[in-house]
Amino acid sequence: MELKSFKKNCRLEKNKDYKGKIKTSLVFECYSCYNFKKNLDFSLNSTCLNCFLINLYALKNKRFELIIFKHNRELTVPRDIIEHFKQFLKKTIWSKLLLKRIIKKFNSCVYKEFECKSFPQISFFKANYKKLIINPILLFENINKILSAQNNYKKKNKTCKKCTKKIVNYGKILKDYMLQFDIIRSYKDRVKRDLMKENDFYKKILFETQPLFNIEQEIPLNLKVGKKIVKDNYKIGFIDLFIANIYEIPLEREFFYEYDLIWQSKEKESYIIKVAEYITENLKKFTFNEIYPLESLIDFYQKKSLEIIDLNYDFNEITKVRISYYATFKFLHLLKLFPLLHDNLIEEIFLDSPIDYIYLNHRKYGRCRTSYSLSQEDIERVKTLLRLYSKKRIDFKNPTLKFVLNNTYFSCRFSLDSKPIHPKNFALTIRKFNNLVFTLPELIKNNTLDPMIASFLYFCIINRINITTIGETDSGKTTLINALDLLTPKNFRKIYIENISESLNQKIYGKHQLKYNVDSLNPTKGRTLTKSAQIKTLLHRTPDLIYLGEILTREEAEAMFHCLSAGLTGFQTIHAKSMDSFLNRTIFHFKIDKECLNDLGVIILMKKNFNSERKIISVNEIRKENNRENTLYNEIFIYDPKKENWDIKTDLYKTKIVQSVKKHQNLDFDYFWDFLKHFYKIFQELSELDEITPDIIVKEFHEISNNTITKDLNFTTHINVENQEIRTDTIKK
């Protein structure tokens, strides 16, 4: 079997895809082939399979994205399958060596002129050596036959036993070596699941109709639409290197998101890209033998890029900085994802498979499509990056990896899925922990809540009433408790226990914060490192307020109620779609006794609508045990979608929350309502400002909290809307 007999039917071909990018394909032209003319079954014909494998072996070091069979364009081999074959074909040296040793051992046998009764397959090895080298499944199956046949012939003399031991040893080494390859693992998995034979496997992965993922029928809807209406645009990040554009697609609920580089003209952009290519070539000489944080690598290569620019080019300072960052991101293979990671208005990024396009959740515009996809090189770079910094494996035994990358440029949780749980071997979800901080007045402006709810919640904060926020994923629970956390008095000692640090850094405002990072779901962690164990230790750490983040497990819920019953209060979030589902989850899933529910304090239910607007749907408290109604909770505030505002459902002064405060404070009716009305006006006027920074909020509420703790003080707050300044005067009654 010679290569030249097949190679004439095969060639590499370069064509532009629908995006205008040059793509290389390996094209098989079968029209002149004897098998094609005879109408033989292409998918089951061994000669066709040999033709395919021989050409793939000959071109194993060539780069191509797709294999196309010219006679039937529906028969294609996608890049992930190609890479699996290439992975094996590029490393045949050990297969060749061990095969030759097996054959050599047989050739040296004194009984070689007779058929070997221990290993009848040996003669097949000798006759089909070249086929075995290029056909991983054929080789693997025959090695298995050798290993299973070692005990077939019982009457072995001393020479045969010695030979058998050697051949079996070589077979075991070769089998173990082959099991490292994706193509073999995939075959083993399919055989076990579908009882598949060699030909069936090749038919399934090579010759069944595969989606032609870079041909027109796979173009997502956002690329099919002709007209896109500009909805918004804004600059991304601190260096204004990118600009984000939001488009409205006619007759579609989803928006379309894209980013562009900010250059003065297309001509200048073309020149700068060439400059960046020159810089990246020069950056290759800077290598490291140690693992450095990604932030340090970006900073290092950006400074080196600046040095190269200063030596060779004459640009203004702003352009120099932009080019240096552009070249750095390009060199580190971050250019495609970095604008999405750095955009503070993007909340989540999704890629469902290597053949799909990225889509995302935008804070203002909700679900947005994009035209960005990841090449195989991009995917491998992401995998390597996560493996490197997480120090975790991604393989068949560990197909899922979760890791948080936190630096000055972005803070994200990456969730990666691969085979065997993902059929296309790659899916990526990126949850961003944005540096964009929302204050309570900003949430009022966004219609997440109203000033009266804000006043009531502030009353709960300064009186250390526990606040539990519930809602579905991405409903704004953490955003709300972080906004409330900014209002806490400066003298409070606050302790935070989180899986992933989503709370705000308030040490810059002089506040007392002690933070712990724990792992809720990793069973390999020691008992003392779990979230539930750390929550139980809070009683000995004397906090004024506890921030527990997301409560995920029964053990964490038990630990939380343990603290609440002991008098510790603060903020926590729990996933639930309604108050009833929250109570069911607490009582039946977490196994918490109904009596303990009274310690929950305020329970806030949040929802995210189809327009990506997040709202407080209700503010609730647990009812007294002797209530006449059949519900466990009492609605204090409830959102009315028809009126688009909130109704007060219960006399606030008569709520169980306020009555519990009255037990240890002289809180009369008039003072309570004066308090609410006063802070209602403060929150309302603050929400009318164009922008109110966390710094101002923290400073002013620090002064307010100092005066609010005594009953004989009242406040007059003057807000200059034009100059966006706040001045608080304290007036004695």
Buried (B, 14 or more C-beta within 10 A) or exposed (E): EEEEEBBEBBBEEEEEBEEEEEBBBBBBBBEEBEBBEEEBEBBEBBBBBBBBBBBBBBBBEEEBBBBBBBEEEEBBBBBBBBBBBBBBBEBBEEBEEBBBBBBEBBEEBEEEEEEBBBBBBBEBBEEBEBBBBBBBBBBBBBBEBBBEBBEEBEEBEEEBEEBBEEBBEBBBBBBEBBEEBBBBBBBBBBBEEEEBEBBBBBBBBBBEEBBBBBBEEBBBEBBEBEEBEEBBEEEBBEBEBBBBBBBBBEEEEBBBBBBEBBBEEEEEBEEBBEBBEBBBEBBEEEEEEEEEEBBEBBBBBBEBBBEBBEEEBEBEEEBBBBBBBBBBBBBBBBBBBBBBBBBBBBBBBBBBBBBBBBBBBBBBBBBBBBBBBBBBEBBBBBBEBBBEBBEBEBEBEEBEBBBBBBBEBBBBBBBBBBBBEBEBBBBBBBBBBBEEBBBBBBBBBBBBBBBBBBBBBBBBBBBBBBBBBBBBEBBBBBBBBBBBBBBBBBEBBBBBBBBBBBBBEBEEBEBBBEBBBBBBEEEEBEEEBBBBBBBBBBEEEEBBBBBBBBBBBBBBBBBBBBBBEEEBBBBBBBBBBBBEBBBEBBBEEBEBEEEBBBBBBBBBBBBBEEEBBBBBBBBBBBBEEEEEEEEBBBBBBBBEEEEEEBEBBBEBBEBBBBEBBEEEEEBEEEBBEEBBEBBBBBBBBBBBBEEBEBEBBBBBBBBBBBBBEEEEEBBEBEBEEEEBEBEBEEEEE
